[in-house]
């Protein structure tokens, strides 16, 4: 019963009665897309962080200088980045190979030193590099390495110190909490996007394990955390870490719609679950399109959600008197794609119509005397759809 209540609350939050079900989330995201809002957000940020116009001008001049660097300098930057990543990969590989070769012959103390100890050492190097601000190309590899070694190190330390309890969730809960706090505090000091990403990752890991231990089902956890991640991604667009918003929307959409599919499938057929989940994904994609941001996510959302919608409708009407409802839905979606100017939706709509014509022909005309006539009719339909497709594409 609690899952139904949660679902209804989320629907009321994200949906409003509109033609395509874009809902409040679409309007909410779109409201942040105007130029005036962007300027207002910049002004608020400057006031809250005590940033002066002189500092802004200096940063702009530095950016212009960076863009006007000679080609040789740019190539040097690429090579330095490449060597930094290669060095980080080799360090990680070397330590991992050494640990793997001698792990069984080591004691518990060495296990902890070679994992958690190395993680702390890398974290110290990261803090030193951030403080000195002399090695910017090393920051990203160091940040990833320190998080990987500390996470595995804490798990190793817990397994060595405490007797096995048979419930790994307790260890994960402790590790995720410690890492979320550490990475969050580091982010608050240095404001790096990768640190924000790690802090969110560990925080959501902690939340998922916590809800699981409390007794929430996986579908309810997916609905709650997916919806919250979508909301947080919208807020991230107003910050310097706006590059994370696309990842957040993508993961949040999959998470939320996955939970929605599992919930509906327990009370209805798989086909109905696919249809409703597809409509939900379509609504979220339309909401993103209203904001005029993340066009790649919008295209992917329309593509995947329309596939779910078409597969759900087809399986629901297949071998019934309502079979011809499917091409009606596909033609309606074809018209919708002209309004939304979506080539992804155009592609899935055309393929669905042609696929249904092939299915319907084989199902009802394959063994009939009028089969040649049916082939002619199908060929004429292909030509008609091709002409319609060209007209539709010219409008996109």
N, C-alpha and C positions, 0 to 999 in steps of 0.2 A: 504493500500500500504506500509506503514512504517513497518508493521509486516513482509511482504515478504522480504523487504530489510534486516531487522534484521536477519531473518532466513538464508538468503543467506550468510550474513557476518559470522554468526556462523558456517555454514557448511564449508565455506572456511577456517575458523580458525581451526576447529577441524577435518576436513576430508581431505584426499588426495587420489588420485587414487591408491588404493591397493586392493588386492584380497578380503580381508574380510572387507574392509572399516575401518581399524583401525585408519587411519588418522594421522595427525601431533601430536595429543594429545598422542597417544600411543608411538610414537617415543620420544616425549618430556618427558614423564614420565619415559620411559625406560632409557633415557640418564642420569638420576640421580641415577640409581640403581647400578653402578659399585663401587667396593671397593675403587678405586682411587678417585672417586668423593666424596665419603663419607669422606675419609681422608682429602681431600682438603677443604671440608666444615668445618670439625672440626678445621683445621688450621686457616681458615679465622675467624671462631667464636672466637677462642682463641686470635687472634690478635686484633679483634675489641673490645672484652670485657676485654682485658689486663689480660688474664688468663695465669698463669705460669705453667710449668711442675710440679713444687712442689705441687701446688694446685690440679692438676689432679691426681697425685700420692696419695695425701691424700684422695681424694674422692674415688679412687679405693680401697684403704685400708679400708676405712669406709664401702664400699659396701661389701667387702669380710668379714669384721667383722660381718656385718648384716646377711649375708648368713650363717655364721658359728655359729650363736647364738644357744644355746641349745634349745631343743624342748619345754621345759617349758617356756622359754622366748617368743618363737614364739606364744605359746598358750596364754600367757598373753597379747601379742600385739593384738591377735584376740579378746580377751575378752574386752580389752580397746576400740577397734574400735566398737565392738558391743554395748557396754554401751554408747559410745559417740553418735552413731546414735540413740539409743533408747532414750537417754536424749533429743536429738534434736527433735525427733518426738513427745515426750510427751510435751515438751515446746510449740511446734507449735499447738498441739491438745488442750492443756489447754487454750492458748490465744484465739484460734479460737472459742472454746466452750463458753468461757466467753463473747467474743464479740457478738456471736450469741444470747446468752441468754438476754443480756441487750442492744442490739443495738438500738432498737426502743425507749427505754426510755432515751437514751443519746442525748446530743446536738451535734452540728456540731464540736465544739472544741474537745470534747471527741472522736468523730469519728476519727479525724485527729491524736490525740495523741496516740490512741490505734493501729493505723496502721502505719502511717508515723513516729510517735515518736518512736514506738518499732523498726521500721526498722532502724532508725538512731542509736538507742542504740545498736542494734546488729552489725551494721556496725562499730561503735566505738569499740566494743568488738573484732571484727575481726581484726581491725588495731592494737589493743593492743596485741592480741595473735600473730600476725605476727611480731610485733616489739620485743616482748619478746622471741619468738621462743621456748617456753616451752611446748606448748600444741598442737602438730601437729595433733593429732587425732580430735581436735575440729574445725580445719580450714574448712574442707569440709562442715560439717553441718551448721556452722556459715555463710559461704559464700552463701549457698543456701537459708538459712532463711532470711538473710538480703536483698537479692535480691527480694525474694517473698514479704516480708512486705513492702519494699520501693516502689515496683511497684504498689501494691494495694493501698498503702498509698498515693502516688501521685495522683492516679485516684480519691480516696476519697476526697483529698484536693481540686482538681480542681472542683469536683462536688459540694462541699460545698461553695467554694468561688465564682465561676462564675455561672451565670444563665445557665440552660440547653439550648444548641444551636440546638439540634437535630442531630448533626453530631459528633459522638464519635471519628472520625478519628483525629480531632484536638487535643483532649486530649491524644490519643494514640501517636500522633506524638511528642508532647511535652515530654511525659513520656519516650518514647523510646530514644529520644535524650539525655535527662538528664542522664538516666541510662547507655546509651552507653558511654558517656563521663566519667562518674564516674568510671565505671568498667574498662574502658581502661586505665585511669590514675592510678588506683590501680594496674592493671596488669603490667604497665610499671615500677612500683616501686617494685613489689614483684614477678613477673614472675610465677604466678601459672597457671596451665593448666585450672582449673575450672574458673578462672577469664577471661582467653582468650575465653573460651566457652561462658560465659555470655556476654562479650563485643561483640562478633560476633553475638550472638542471638539478642541482642538489636539493634545492628547496622543494621542487615538485616530486623528487624521489622520496624525500622525507614525508611529504603529504600523502603520497600514494601508499607507502608502507603503513603510515599511521591509520589511515582510513581502513586499510585491509585488516589491521590488527583489531580495530574497534568492531569490525563485523560487517562493514559495507561490502556489497557485491562488486565485482569488477565493472559491471555495466553502470552502476551508480557512481563509482569512482571516476569512470571515463566521462560521464555526463558532467559531473561537478568540476573536475579539473580541466576538461576540455573547454567548458564555457568560461571558466576563470582565465584560462590562458588566452582565449580570444579577446576578452576584455582587457587584459594586461597588454596584449600586443597593440591594441588601439591606443593605450596610454603611452606605450614606448615610442609611437610615432611623433610624439611631442618632445622627445628628448634627444640627446646626442647619440643615443644608442638605437636610433630608428632603424638601422640596418637589421636589427634582430626581429623587427615586427613581422617581416615576411615569413621567417622561420616559425615564429609564434603562431601566426594565422594558419600556416600549413599544418603544423603538429596539432594545434587546438582543434582545427576542423576535422582531421582524421580521428582524433581522440573522442570528440563529442559525437560525431556521426557513427563511430564504431559502437559507442555505448548506446546510442539511440537504436541502432540496428539490433543489438543483443536484447534490449528491453522489449522492443516491439515483437521480435521473433518468438518471445515466450508467450505472447498473447494473440498472435496472428501468424499467418503463413510467412514463409521466407520471401515470397514474391511481394507481399504487402510491405514487409520490412524494407526490402530493396526500394520499392516505390517511395515510401515516406522518407527514407534516408536520402534518396536522390533529390527529392523536393527540398529537404533541409539544406543539402549542399548547394543546390541551385540558388536558394534564397541568400545564403551567405556569400556566394560568388557575386550575385547581383548587388548586394550591399557593398562589397569591395569595389565593384565597378562604379557605383555612384560616387565613391571617394576619388575616382580617377587616379588610383595608385595600385601598384602591384599587378600590372596587366598580365604578367606570366601566371600568377596565381589565379586570376580570373579565368583565363583560358583553360588552365588545367581543371579548375573547379567545374566549369561548364562541361568540359569533356567527360570527366568522371561521373558527375551527377546525372548527366543526360544518359549515359550508358546504364546507370542504375535505374533510371526512370523507364527507359525503353525495355530493359530486361524484365522489370517488374510488371509493366503493363502487358507485355507479350505473354508472359507465363500466366497471368490472370485471365486473359481472354482466349488463350489458345484452346482449340477444340471446343469452342462454345459458340453460341449464336451471336456473341459480341466481338467476333474476330475482326470485323471491319472497323472496330473502334480504334485499333492500333494505327492504321494508316491515317485516320483522322487526327489522332494525337501527334503523329510525326509531322503531318502537314501543318498543324498548329504550331509546333516547335520550329518548323522551317520559317513560318511567318515571324515568329518571335525573334529568330536570329537576325532578321532584317532590322528589327527595332533595337536589338542589343548590339548589332554590328559584330557578331561573334563568328569567326571562321571555324572555331572548334565545334560550336553548336551546329553550324551548317554541315560540317563533315559527318558528324554522327547522325544527323537527321536524314541526309541523303543515303548514307549506308543503311540506315534502318528501313527506309522506304523501299530501296532496292532489295534488301534482304527479305522483307515481307512479301514483295511481289514474287520472288523466287519460291518462297515457302508456300504461298497460297496457290501458285500455279502447280507446283508438284503435288500438293495435297488434294486438289480438286479437279485438275485437268490432265494429269499425267497419263491416265489410262482411258481417257475419253476419246471418242471419235473426233471431237473438235480440237484435238491437241495442236495441229498446225495453226488453226485460227488463234488458239491461245498464245502460241509463240509469236505470231504477228502482233497480237494485242500487247504482249509483254514488251516486244521490241519497240512498238509505238510509245508505250509508257516510258521506256528508257530514254527515248529521244525527247519526249516531253519533259521529263525530269531534268535531262541535260540542259535543255533550253532554259528551263526555270532556274536551274543552278547558276547559269551564266548571268541571268538577269539579277539574281540575288547577290552574286559576288560583285557585280558592278556597283551595287548600292553599299557594299561594306567598305 
